[in-house]
Amino acid sequence: MSFTPAPWPRKLRSQEWYGGNSRDTIYHRGWLKNQGYPHDLFDGRPIIGILNTWSDLTPCNGHLRELAEKVKAGVWEAGGFPVEVPVFSASENTFRPSAMMFRNLAALAIEETIRGQPMDGAVLLVGCDKTTPSLMMAAASTDIPSIVVTGGPMLNGYFRGERVGSGTHLWKFSEAVKAGEMTQEEFLEAEQSMSRSSGTCNTMGTASTMASMAEALGMALSGNAAIPAVDSRRRVMAQLSGRRIVQMVKDDLKPSDILTKQAFENAIRTNGAIGGSTNAVVHLLALAGRVGVDVTLDDWDRCGRDVPTIVNLMPSGEYLMEEFFYAGGLPVVIKRLGEAGLLNRDALTVSGATIWDEVKDVVNHNEDVIRPTEKALTQQGGIAVLRGNLAPNGAVLKPSAASPHLLAHRGRAVVFEDIDDYKARINDDALDIDETCVMVLKNCGPKGYPGMAEVGNMGLPPKVLKKGITDMVRISDARMSGTAYGTVILHTSPEAAAGGPLAVVRDGDMIALDVPNRRLHLEISDEDLAARLAEWQPRHEQAESGYAWLHQQHVGGADTGADLDFLKGCRGNPVGKDSH
């Protein structure tokens, strides 16, 4: 894709605040000078907002203040004027009822932070799961030159000689305790091994996936995704990104120039190759909606279906992000896609070069971590998009994390009306369930939870675990952590709280899953299904005020990205009226 830089010098939007000698510009400029800035910094050079999602309650991003200083150094070196701005940090670790409920609020708040203040370009300083999509959505909605800098993954965890993957081993060890294979004391001992440095999850969870998506989309410098948080090269990447954003502003290289349909196709295929999180589906659909690019669930199935999963990382494989970086990281994966004819090579990146030019000369240093195609974890990775009378608008499943013998399965439904019902009954030995059943969880979607929590990977009942069974088919309108695994069908749309067919599944109904043919079917007649839907009444908790009410009233389905309906599209960055 060709790009023509804008002429330089030219008047930037920040000069509406700081240029000239009117009362209003002196007001804006004079107040900022109380920080000790010399007068010549207001000479029309690019003002770069460093949008920092650091928070003590977002531990994945706990080191971002240090990285912000490196970004500032790069901006200064390139002749820009850096200003660090704390922004809404939607922490996966702490937010209840779900960080997903606040992704859209964060995007809205950050969009207005960008539009309402004197920024000419933005560095999106992110890490934790929802911080990456929320800031990219805000940048896309304002279409201001922007570059992503992620905080990077934490170092490998180890417990008694075994690699411990963030999240992945939490689910594994928890099930082992319920099965009587691990003591509670051992579980607590293992806790100390799970998070031993700053950074995001060290598995190919949602944080690492979204860092990879940002790079594959062209919104981050090549190599950004996998550098460990505590590696000195992470700080170098931050400084280089600070330098680069200044030139991006001068060239007027915007998200709308980068986030094309071809870029989204590259990201979808990359997600399949890395065994990325199912959460990438809902985030990229929302991001595409902000730039007006037509990306649907069908694109996810079309682009990802024949992509082999070649990255041998947990939860699909055996290694962690540290080894992925040492092997060469995402550039090696993107090069492999290009060599296989699965890459739009001319897609533009924030570097100003094409994505192929960025990766064509990289080398794979470990072919057990990033495998040749013939030794892929699965030949059909990506995300499987399922449809049928149980999911008219679609549902998703991650084949690389599923059990092959369950990808074609027929079983009796065991229904949980909501997460509280599940928690109250799952450990009861009287529960009528065995490993052939299909576990169904309702009212956990965007409206129902609210916020579409990561509860779709329901833990199995202890009486099944004690048989040595580690996987069952599970269906819900929820999400699951990118660190999780299993034959888990997610994002079932329309969701139960919106009156989708999932809402009327009953105990004892037979459900047929056929992943190769992308089918998910409730074995009742059309007439019976219609009658049940006609009698359906909402059972989910409904908010009466505040943001929860706003979210429930305006959130869209998972099949379109679960964005708020009034936030779709690009609203640009016009300078508003002066405040005085």
C-alpha positions as CSV (number, residue, x, y, z in Angstrom):
1,M,0.0,0.0,0.0
2,S,1.4,3.4,-0.9
3,F,1.3,6.3,1.5
4,T,2.1,9.9,0.7
5,P,3.4,11.9,3.7
6,A,1.8,15.3,4.4
7,P,3.9,18.4,3.8
8,W,6.0,19.6,6.7
9,P,6.1,22.1,8.4
10,R,2.4,22.8,8.8
11,K,0.1,24.0,11.6
12,L,-0.8,21.2,14.0
13,R,-4.0,21.0,16.1
14,S,-2.1,21.7,19.3
15,Q,-1.4,25.2,18.1
16,E,-5.1,25.9,18.6
17,W,-4.2,25.9,22.3
18,Y,-0.6,27.1,22.3
19,G,0.0,29.2,19.2
20,G,-0.2,33.0,19.0
21,N,-0.6,35.6,21.7
22,S,-4.3,35.9,22.3
23,R,-5.7,35.8,25.8
24,D,-6.8,32.2,25.4
25,T,-3.5,30.9,24.1
26,I,-1.6,32.7,26.8
27,Y,-3.9,31.2,29.3
28,H,-3.3,27.6,28.1
29,R,0.5,28.1,27.6
30,G,1.0,30.0,30.8
31,W,-0.5,27.3,33.0
32,L,1.6,24.6,31.4
33,K,4.7,26.7,32.0
34,N,4.3,26.2,35.7
35,Q,5.9,22.8,35.1
36,G,9.1,24.6,34.0
37,Y,8.8,24.3,30.2
38,P,10.8,26.9,28.2
39,H,8.9,29.2,25.9
40,D,10.5,27.8,22.7
41,L,8.8,24.3,23.3
42,F,5.6,25.9,22.1
43,D,6.9,26.7,18.7
44,G,4.6,24.4,16.8
45,R,6.5,21.1,17.2
46,P,4.4,17.9,17.6
47,I,2.9,17.5,21.1
48,I,2.8,13.8,21.9
49,G,0.3,12.4,24.4
50,I,1.7,9.3,26.2
51,L,-1.5,7.6,27.2
52,N,-0.4,5.6,30.2
53,T,-2.6,2.8,31.7
54,W,-0.3,2.3,34.7
55,S,-2.2,1.5,37.9
56,D,-1.3,-0.2,41.1
57,L,-4.6,-2.2,40.6
58,T,-3.5,-3.2,37.1
59,P,-0.5,-5.3,38.0
60,C,0.2,-6.3,34.4
61,N,0.9,-2.6,33.7
62,G,2.7,-1.8,37.0
63,H,6.0,-1.0,35.3
64,L,4.6,1.3,32.6
65,R,5.8,4.5,34.4
66,E,9.3,3.4,33.8
67,L,8.5,2.7,30.1
68,A,6.8,6.1,29.8
69,E,10.2,7.8,30.7
70,K,11.8,5.9,27.8
71,V,9.0,7.0,25.4
72,K,9.5,10.6,26.6
73,A,13.3,10.3,25.9
74,G,12.5,9.2,22.3
75,V,10.0,12.0,21.8
76,W,12.5,14.6,23.0
77,E,15.2,13.2,20.8
78,A,13.0,13.4,17.7
79,G,12.1,17.0,18.4
80,G,8.7,16.5,19.9
81,F,7.1,17.6,23.1
82,P,6.0,14.7,25.3
83,V,3.2,14.9,27.8
84,E,2.3,11.9,29.9
85,V,-1.5,11.5,30.5
86,P,-2.9,8.9,32.9
87,V,-6.0,7.2,31.3
88,F,-8.7,4.7,32.3
89,S,-7.0,1.3,33.0
90,A,-9.5,-1.6,32.7
91,S,-7.7,-4.2,34.8
92,E,-8.5,-7.8,34.1
93,N,-7.2,-8.7,37.6
94,T,-9.6,-6.6,39.7
95,F,-12.6,-5.2,37.9
96,R,-16.0,-6.7,38.7
97,P,-18.3,-7.8,37.4
98,S,-16.0,-7.9,34.3
99,A,-13.2,-5.9,32.8
100,M,-15.0,-6.4,29.5
101,M,-17.9,-4.3,30.8
102,F,-15.4,-1.4,31.1
103,R,-13.5,-1.8,27.9
104,N,-16.1,0.5,26.1
105,L,-16.1,3.0,29.0
106,A,-12.3,3.2,28.8
107,A,-12.4,3.7,25.0
108,L,-15.0,6.4,25.4
109,A,-13.1,8.2,28.1
110,I,-9.8,8.0,26.3
111,E,-11.4,9.1,23.0
112,E,-12.6,12.3,24.6
113,T,-9.2,12.7,26.4
114,I,-7.5,12.7,23.0
115,R,-10.0,14.9,21.3
116,G,-10.4,17.4,24.0
117,Q,-6.7,18.1,24.7
118,P,-3.8,19.5,22.7
119,M,-2.3,16.3,21.3
120,D,-1.0,15.9,17.8
121,G,-0.1,12.2,18.2
122,A,-0.5,9.5,20.8
123,V,1.6,6.7,22.2
124,L,-0.7,3.9,23.5
125,L,1.1,2.5,26.5
126,V,-0.7,-0.7,27.2
127,G,-0.4,-4.3,28.5
128,C,-3.3,-5.9,30.4
129,D,-6.0,-7.5,28.3
130,K,-8.6,-4.7,27.8
131,T,-6.1,-1.8,27.9
132,T,-4.8,-2.7,24.4
133,P,-8.2,-2.8,22.6
134,S,-9.7,0.1,24.5
135,L,-6.8,2.5,23.6
136,M,-6.7,1.3,20.0
137,M,-10.5,1.8,19.7
138,A,-10.1,5.3,21.1
139,A,-7.2,6.1,18.7
140,A,-9.3,4.7,15.8
141,S,-12.3,6.8,16.7
142,T,-10.2,10.0,16.8
143,D,-7.9,9.0,13.9
144,I,-4.9,10.8,15.5
145,P,-1.4,9.4,14.6
146,S,-0.9,6.7,17.1
147,I,1.6,3.9,18.0
148,V,1.2,1.0,20.4
149,V,3.8,0.2,23.0
150,T,3.1,-2.8,25.1
151,G,4.6,-3.6,28.5
152,G,5.6,-7.1,27.6
153,P,5.1,-10.5,29.2
154,M,6.5,-11.6,32.5
155,L,9.3,-14.1,32.8
156,N,8.6,-17.9,32.9
157,G,7.2,-19.3,36.1
158,Y,8.6,-22.6,37.5
159,F,7.1,-25.0,40.1
160,R,9.1,-28.1,41.1
161,G,10.9,-28.0,37.8
162,E,7.7,-27.5,35.7
163,R,7.1,-24.4,33.6
164,V,4.2,-22.5,35.1
165,G,2.1,-20.6,32.6
166,S,0.0,-17.6,33.9
167,G,-3.6,-18.6,34.1
168,T,-3.1,-21.9,32.3
169,H,-1.7,-23.6,35.4
170,L,-4.2,-21.8,37.6
171,W,-7.0,-23.7,35.8
172,K,-4.9,-26.9,35.7
173,F,-3.9,-26.9,39.4
174,S,-7.4,-25.9,40.5
175,E,-8.9,-28.9,38.7
176,A,-6.1,-31.1,40.2
177,V,-7.1,-30.0,43.7
178,K,-10.8,-30.9,43.0
179,A,-9.7,-34.3,41.6
180,G,-7.6,-35.0,44.7
181,E,-4.3,-35.0,42.7
182,M,-2.9,-31.9,44.4
183,T,-3.2,-30.7,48.0
184,Q,-4.3,-27.2,48.9
185,E,-0.9,-26.6,50.5
186,E,0.8,-27.4,47.2
187,F,-1.6,-25.1,45.3
188,L,-0.6,-22.3,47.6
189,E,3.1,-23.1,47.2
190,A,2.6,-23.0,43.4
191,E,1.0,-19.5,43.7
192,Q,4.4,-18.0,44.5
193,S,5.7,-19.3,41.2
194,M,3.0,-17.9,38.9
195,S,4.0,-14.2,38.7
196,R,7.6,-13.7,39.4
197,S,8.3,-10.5,37.4
198,S,6.6,-7.4,36.1
199,G,4.6,-7.9,32.9
200,T,1.5,-9.5,31.4
201,C,0.7,-13.2,31.3
202,N,3.6,-15.3,30.0
203,T,1.3,-17.6,28.0
204,M,-0.4,-16.8,24.7
205,G,-3.3,-15.4,26.7
206,T,-5.3,-12.4,25.7
207,A,-2.6,-9.8,26.7
208,S,0.1,-11.5,24.5
209,T,-2.5,-12.1,21.8
210,M,-3.6,-8.5,21.7
211,A,0.1,-7.4,21.7
212,S,0.5,-9.7,18.7
213,M,-2.6,-8.3,17.1
214,A,-1.4,-4.7,17.4
215,E,1.9,-5.8,15.7
216,A,0.2,-7.8,13.0
217,L,-2.2,-4.9,12.3
218,G,0.8,-2.7,11.8
219,M,0.0,-0.5,14.8
220,A,3.3,-1.3,16.7
221,L,6.9,-1.5,15.6
222,S,8.0,-4.9,14.4
223,G,9.1,-7.1,17.3
224,N,7.2,-5.2,19.9
225,A,4.8,-8.0,21.0
226,A,7.1,-10.6,22.7
227,I,10.0,-8.7,24.4
228,P,9.8,-9.6,28.1
229,A,8.8,-6.8,30.4
230,V,12.1,-6.8,32.3
231,D,14.4,-7.2,29.3
232,S,16.4,-4.0,28.5
233,R,15.2,-4.3,24.9
234,R,11.7,-3.5,26.0
235,R,12.9,-0.1,27.1
236,V,14.7,0.3,23.8
237,M,11.5,-0.4,22.0
238,A,9.7,2.2,24.0
239,Q,12.3,4.8,23.2
240,L,12.3,4.0,19.5
241,S,8.5,4.2,19.5
242,G,8.8,7.7,21.0
243,R,11.1,8.7,18.2
244,R,8.8,7.2,15.6
245,I,5.6,8.9,16.7
246,V,7.1,12.4,16.1
247,Q,7.7,11.5,12.4
248,M,4.3,9.9,12.1
249,V,2.7,13.2,13.2
250,K,4.9,15.1,10.7
251,D,3.8,12.6,7.9
252,D,0.2,12.5,9.2
253,L,0.3,8.7,9.2
254,K,-3.0,7.8,10.9
255,P,-4.8,4.7,12.1
256,S,-7.2,4.9,9.2
257,D,-4.1,4.6,6.8
258,I,-3.0,1.4,8.6
259,L,-6.2,-0.3,9.8
260,T,-7.4,-1.6,6.4
261,K,-9.3,-4.7,5.5
262,Q,-6.0,-6.2,4.5
263,A,-4.5,-5.4,7.9
264,F,-7.3,-7.1,9.7
265,E,-7.0,-10.2,7.5
266,N,-3.3,-10.3,8.4
267,A,-4.2,-10.1,12.1
268,I,-6.8,-12.9,11.8
269,R,-4.3,-15.2,10.1
270,T,-1.7,-14.4,12.7
271,N,-4.1,-15.2,15.5
272,G,-4.5,-18.7,14.0
273,A,-0.7,-19.2,13.6
274,I,0.0,-18.2,17.2
275,G,-3.0,-20.1,18.8
276,G,-4.3,-16.8,20.0
277,S,-7.1,-16.0,22.4
278,T,-10.7,-16.2,21.4
279,N,-11.0,-12.7,22.9
280,A,-9.2,-11.3,19.9
281,V,-12.4,-12.0,17.9
282,V,-14.6,-9.6,19.9
283,H,-11.8,-6.9,20.2
284,L,-10.9,-6.8,16.5
285,L,-14.6,-6.8,15.5
286,A,-15.1,-3.7,17.7
287,L,-11.9,-2.0,16.4
288,A,-13.0,-2.6,12.8
289,G,-16.3,-1.0,13.7
290,R,-14.5,2.1,14.9
291,V,-12.7,2.6,11.5
292,G,-15.6,1.6,9.3
293,V,-13.9,-1.5,8.0
294,D,-16.3,-4.4,7.2
295,V,-15.0,-7.3,9.3
296,T,-17.3,-10.1,10.4
297,L,-17.3,-13.5,12.0
298,D,-17.3,-14.9,8.5
299,D,-13.9,-13.2,7.9
300,W,-12.6,-14.9,11.0
301,D,-13.6,-18.3,9.7
302,R,-12.5,-17.6,6.1
303,C,-9.1,-16.2,6.9
304,G,-8.2,-18.4,9.9
305,R,-9.6,-21.8,8.9
306,D,-6.6,-23.1,6.9
307,V,-3.9,-21.5,9.0
308,P,-1.8,-24.0,10.9
309,T,-0.9,-23.2,14.5
310,I,2.8,-23.1,14.5
311,V,3.6,-21.4,17.8
312,N,4.1,-24.0,20.5
313,L,3.0,-22.0,23.5
314,M,0.6,-22.6,26.3
315,P,-2.3,-23.0,26.5
316,S,-2.2,-24.8,23.1
317,G,1.5,-26.0,23.4
318,E,4.3,-26.3,26.0
319,Y,6.5,-23.2,26.0
320,L,6.0,-19.6,27.2
321,M,6.5,-16.1,25.9
322,E,10.1,-15.9,27.0
323,E,11.0,-18.7,24.7
324,F,8.9,-17.2,21.9
325,F,10.9,-14.0,22.1
326,Y,14.2,-15.9,22.1
327,A,13.1,-17.8,19.0
328,G,12.5,-14.6,17.1
329,G,9.0,-13.6,18.2
330,L,6.1,-12.5,16.0
331,P,8.2,-11.4,13.0
332,V,9.1,-15.0,12.4
333,V,5.5,-16.0,12.4
334,I,4.5,-13.2,10.0
335,K,7.4,-14.2,7.7
336,R,6.1,-17.8,7.7
337,L,2.6,-16.5,6.7
338,G,4.1,-14.5,3.9
339,E,6.1,-17.4,2.6
340,A,2.9,-19.5,2.6
341,G,0.9,-16.9,0.7
342,L,-1.2,-16.1,3.7
343,L,-0.1,-12.5,4.2
344,N,-1.1,-9.2,2.5
345,R,2.5,-8.2,2.1
346,D,1.8,-4.6,1.1
347,A,-0.1,-3.7,4.3
348,L,1.3,-0.5,5.8
349,T,2.8,-0.3,9.3
350,V,3.6,2.5,11.7
351,S,7.2,2.3,10.6
352,G,6.1,3.7,7.2
353,A,7.3,0.4,5.6
354,T,5.2,-2.6,4.5
355,I,4.7,-5.5,6.9
356,W,6.7,-7.7,4.5
357,D,9.6,-5.4,4.4
358,E,9.7,-5.5,8.2
359,V,10.0,-9.3,8.5
360,K,11.5,-10.7,5.2
361,D,15.0,-11.1,6.7
362,V,14.2,-12.4,10.2
363,V,15.5,-15.8,11.3
364,N,13.9,-18.5,13.4
365,H,16.2,-19.5,16.2
366,N,14.1,-22.4,17.7
367,E,12.0,-24.6,15.4
368,D,10.4,-26.4,18.4
369,V,8.9,-23.1,19.6
370,I,8.0,-21.7,16.2
371,R,7.5,-24.9,14.2
372,P,7.6,-25.6,10.5
373,T,4.2,-26.0,9.0
374,E,4.5,-29.8,8.6
375,K,5.0,-30.0,12.4
376,A,2.2,-27.6,13.4
377,L,0.3,-28.2,16.6
378,T,-2.8,-28.3,14.4
379,Q,-3.2,-27.9,10.7
380,Q,-6.4,-25.9,11.0
381,G,-5.8,-23.4,13.8
382,G,-7.6,-20.1,13.9
383,I,-11.0,-19.7,15.4
384,A,-13.9,-22.0,14.4
385,V,-17.1,-20.0,13.8
386,L,-20.1,-22.3,14.5
387,R,-23.7,-21.7,13.4
388,G,-27.0,-23.5,13.8
389,N,-30.3,-23.1,15.5
390,L,-28.5,-22.7,18.9
391,A,-26.2,-19.9,17.6
392,P,-28.0,-18.1,14.6
393,N,-25.5,-15.2,14.8
394,G,-22.5,-17.4,15.5
395,A,-20.4,-18.9,18.3
396,V,-16.7,-19.5,18.5
397,L,-14.3,-22.2,19.5
398,K,-10.5,-22.4,19.6
399,P,-9.5,-25.8,17.9
400,S,-5.9,-25.7,19.0
401,A,-7.0,-25.7,22.7
402,A,-9.7,-28.3,22.3
403,S,-9.7,-32.1,22.6
404,P,-9.8,-33.6,19.1
405,H,-12.2,-36.4,20.1
406,L,-14.8,-33.9,21.2
407,L,-14.8,-31.8,18.0
408,A,-17.7,-34.0,16.8
409,H,-19.9,-34.8,19.7
410,R,-23.5,-35.3,20.7
411,G,-24.6,-35.1,24.3
412,R,-27.3,-34.4,26.8
413,A,-27.5,-30.8,28.1
414,V,-26.9,-30.0,31.7
415,V,-28.1,-26.5,32.1
416,F,-27.0,-23.7,34.5
417,E,-29.2,-20.6,34.3
418,D,-26.4,-18.3,35.4
419,I,-23.0,-18.3,37.1
420,D,-24.6,-18.4,40.6
421,D,-26.6,-21.5,39.6
422,Y,-23.4,-23.1,38.3
423,K,-21.4,-22.4,41.5
424,A,-24.2,-23.6,43.7
425,R,-24.5,-27.0,42.0
426,I,-21.3,-28.0,40.2
427,N,-19.7,-29.7,43.2
428,D,-22.8,-31.6,44.3
429,D,-22.3,-35.3,43.7
430,A,-26.0,-35.6,43.2
431,L,-25.8,-33.5,40.0
432,D,-26.9,-35.7,37.1
433,I,-23.9,-35.3,34.8
434,D,-21.2,-37.4,33.3
435,E,-18.4,-36.9,30.8
436,T,-20.7,-37.4,27.7
437,C,-22.9,-34.5,28.7
438,V,-22.8,-30.9,27.3
439,M,-22.5,-28.2,30.0
440,V,-24.6,-25.2,29.1
441,L,-24.2,-21.8,30.9
442,K,-26.7,-18.9,30.3
443,N,-26.9,-15.2,31.0
444,C,-23.2,-14.5,30.9
445,G,-23.0,-12.4,27.7
446,P,-22.6,-8.7,27.1
447,K,-26.0,-7.8,28.6
448,G,-26.5,-10.7,30.9
449,Y,-23.5,-10.7,33.3
450,P,-23.3,-7.8,32.5
451,G,-20.0,-7.5,30.5
452,M,-19.4,-11.0,29.2
453,A,-17.2,-12.4,31.9
454,E,-14.5,-15.0,31.4
455,V,-16.5,-17.8,32.9
456,G,-17.1,-19.9,29.8
457,N,-14.4,-22.4,30.7
458,M,-16.5,-23.9,33.5
459,G,-14.6,-26.2,35.8
460,L,-15.8,-29.8,35.5
461,P,-17.7,-31.5,38.3
462,P,-15.4,-33.3,40.8
463,K,-17.1,-36.6,40.2
464,V,-16.0,-36.4,36.6
465,L,-12.5,-35.2,37.3
466,K,-12.0,-38.1,39.7
467,K,-12.5,-40.4,36.7
468,G,-9.4,-38.8,35.1
469,I,-11.6,-36.9,32.6
470,T,-10.1,-33.4,31.9
471,D,-12.4,-32.1,29.2
472,M,-16.1,-31.9,28.3
473,V,-18.0,-29.9,25.8
474,R,-19.1,-26.6,27.3
475,I,-21.3,-23.9,25.7
476,S,-22.1,-20.4,26.9
477,D,-22.6,-16.8,25.8
478,A,-19.6,-15.9,28.0
479,R,-15.9,-15.5,27.1
480,M,-12.9,-17.4,28.5
481,S,-9.5,-16.3,29.4
482,G,-6.9,-16.6,26.6
483,T,-4.9,-18.7,29.1
484,A,-7.6,-21.3,29.3
485,Y,-8.1,-24.5,27.3
486,G,-10.7,-27.1,26.5
487,T,-13.6,-27.8,24.1
488,V,-15.3,-24.6,25.0
489,I,-17.9,-22.9,22.8
490,L,-18.1,-19.2,23.5
491,H,-19.8,-15.9,22.5
492,T,-23.0,-17.7,21.5
493,S,-25.1,-15.1,19.8
494,P,-27.7,-13.8,20.3
495,E,-27.0,-14.2,24.0
496,A,-29.5,-15.6,26.5
497,A,-30.2,-12.2,28.0
498,A,-31.3,-10.9,24.6
499,G,-33.6,-13.8,24.1
500,G,-31.3,-15.9,21.9
501,P,-32.0,-19.7,21.6
502,L,-29.5,-20.4,24.3
503,A,-32.0,-19.0,26.7
504,V,-34.5,-21.8,26.2
505,V,-32.2,-24.8,26.3
506,R,-33.5,-27.3,28.9
507,D,-31.9,-30.1,30.9
508,G,-32.0,-33.3,28.9
509,D,-32.1,-31.6,25.4
510,M,-29.6,-33.2,23.0
511,I,-27.0,-30.9,21.5
512,A,-24.9,-31.8,18.4
513,L,-21.5,-30.2,17.9
514,D,-19.7,-30.7,14.5
515,V,-16.7,-28.4,14.4
516,P,-15.4,-29.7,10.9
517,N,-18.7,-28.6,9.4
518,R,-19.1,-25.6,11.7
519,R,-22.4,-26.7,13.1
520,L,-24.0,-26.3,16.5
521,H,-27.5,-27.7,16.7
522,L,-30.2,-28.0,19.4
523,E,-32.1,-31.2,18.6
524,I,-35.6,-30.0,18.9
525,S,-38.1,-29.1,16.2
526,D,-38.4,-25.6,14.8
527,E,-42.0,-25.4,16.1
528,D,-40.8,-26.4,19.7
529,L,-38.0,-23.8,19.6
530,A,-40.4,-21.1,18.4
531,A,-42.8,-21.9,21.1
532,R,-40.1,-21.8,23.8
533,L,-38.8,-18.5,22.6
534,A,-42.4,-17.1,22.6
535,E,-42.8,-18.0,26.2
536,W,-39.3,-16.7,27.3
537,Q,-38.9,-14.1,29.9
538,P,-35.6,-12.4,31.0
539,R,-34.0,-13.8,34.1
540,H,-30.8,-11.8,34.2
541,E,-30.1,-9.0,36.7
542,Q,-31.0,-5.7,35.2
543,A,-29.3,-2.4,36.2
544,E,-31.5,0.6,36.9
545,S,-28.9,3.4,36.7
546,G,-25.3,4.3,36.2
547,Y,-22.9,3.0,33.7
548,A,-24.2,-0.6,34.1
549,W,-27.6,0.6,32.9
550,L,-26.0,2.5,29.9
551,H,-24.0,-0.6,29.0
552,Q,-27.0,-3.0,29.1
553,Q,-29.1,-0.6,27.1
554,H,-26.6,0.0,24.3
555,V,-24.1,-2.9,24.1
556,G,-24.2,-4.9,20.9
557,G,-23.8,-8.6,20.5
558,A,-20.5,-10.5,20.7
559,D,-20.9,-11.2,17.0
560,T,-20.3,-7.5,16.2
561,G,-17.7,-6.8,18.9
562,A,-19.9,-6.0,21.9
563,D,-19.3,-2.3,21.4
564,L,-21.7,0.4,22.5
565,D,-24.0,1.2,19.5
566,F,-23.4,5.0,19.8
567,L,-19.6,4.6,19.7
568,K,-19.2,2.9,16.3
569,G,-17.5,4.8,13.5
570,C,-14.8,7.5,13.5
571,R,-15.6,10.9,14.9
572,G,-12.3,12.4,14.1
573,N,-10.4,15.0,16.2
574,P,-11.9,18.4,15.5
575,V,-10.8,21.1,18.0
576,G,-13.8,22.2,20.1
577,K,-14.7,25.7,21.3
578,D,-12.4,27.3,23.8
579,S,-13.4,26.8,27.4
580,H,-13.0,30.5,28.5
